[in-house]
Amino acid sequence: MSGTPRAVRLRVLLGAAFLMATSAIGPGFLTQTVVFTRDLGASFGFAILLSVLCDLAAQLSIWRVIVAARLPAQTLADRVFPGLGTLLALLVAMGGLAFNIGNVAGAGLGLNALLGMDARLGAALSALLAIGIFLSREAGRAMDRFAQLMGALMVLLTVYVAVAAAPPLGEALLRTVAPLQIGVLSILTIVGGTVGGYITFAGAHRLLDAGISGPAAVGDATRSAATGIGVATVMRVMLFLGALGVVSHGLVLDPANPPASMFRLAAGEAGFRFFGAVMWAASITSVVGSAYTSVSFVRTLRPGWEARTVPLIIAFITLSTVIFLLVGRPVTVLILVGALNGMILPFGLGAMLLAAHRKELINGYRHPLSLTIAAAIVALAMTAAGVYVLVTEVPKLL
């Protein structure tokens, strides 16, 4: 890698943070945030606050344990209990593929809104761009820079729209700590959309691949994880405020495409173009993050696959694109997949917490008891919420 060791390390740490954040900020993230704001109003701020606390407990635990152990999550889980890692890899890869179909579709829809391009053509061209990043001679560097650039673009454009929407900030702040209603599905979904499935492992696996690992690197991993959560949270809050501003003024969001109508109602035709740029950036970075992380799990399932990482990533992106072109992506599927990823979270987090207290697996690293307790509470709460949603909410969406 080019550059001084310190500069390279900083670039990788920022790249890992933005890889996680931009993996989380996909078309489902945009859709879920606007839909739940429409349904819950200012009280959705409470769900966001809870999700940030859950994110911190889950991400910090997972990143620290993986980096200390110098092992990817699936290998570590197999060391805890034989076969557990294989099951985790399959669950993460299936969830990643389901999400990636929506990511590819979102990229096409983004270019359609931004340039008027046919959505299917836009999806295909975006997939080719993502493949091109992994074909680069310095794929890791290209992925880091791309994630940072697109992340900054999304946040800046969304901040502009949030300001233009003139949301009731006092009401938003009040209901964040004193909600009038609490949506269990919204909490499960947005936690799942930020740290569920493949997302929570994206940055940690990137650090391993870059050689940043071992107990001495735990501090760097912690800061990188916190940065990624911060970026995703700023984006979530700005989308929430933009949507809240629109609905608080009595305007009605288009149910066929809630985030697009939010941008348009807040900032006119320019806002709609901004939506196209944000949707495309969110989607294409999620395509990259989903493909990279999902393959980082499945490549250990068979001997020889480790050496074929790039072809596997290309195949993953191609399969996602073909499925989209044949099937499509309804809004409801994105919400359901977010909830599914939220249900995967307790499984992966539980495996990492078990590994955290096996000293022979984590090279003498001592995981803080407070972080273990917080993460265990998150795992139990998300399990309970997942069962509740499966029984009461999912049938309404099907």
Secondary structure, 3 states (H helix, E strand, C coil): CCCCHHHHHHHHHHHHHHHHHHHHCCHHHHHHHHHHHHHHHHHHHHHHHHHHHHHHHHHHHHHHHHHHHCCCHHHHHHHHCCCHHHHHHHHHHHHHHHHHHHHHHHHHHHHHHHHCCCHHHHHHHHHHHHHHHHHCCCHHHHHHHHHHHHHHHHHHHHHHHHHHCCCCHHHHHHHHHCCCCCCHHHHHHHHHHHHCCCHHHHHHHHHHHCCCCCHHHHHHHHHHHHHHHHHHHHHHHHHHHHHHHHHHCCCCCCCCCHHHHHHHHHHHHHHHHHHHHHHHHHHHHHHHHHHHHHHHHHCCCCCCHHHHHHHHHHHHHHHHHHHHHHHCCCHHHHHHHHHHHHHHHHHHHHHHHHHHCCCCCCCCCCCCHHHHHHHHHHHHHHHHHHHHHHHHCHHHHC
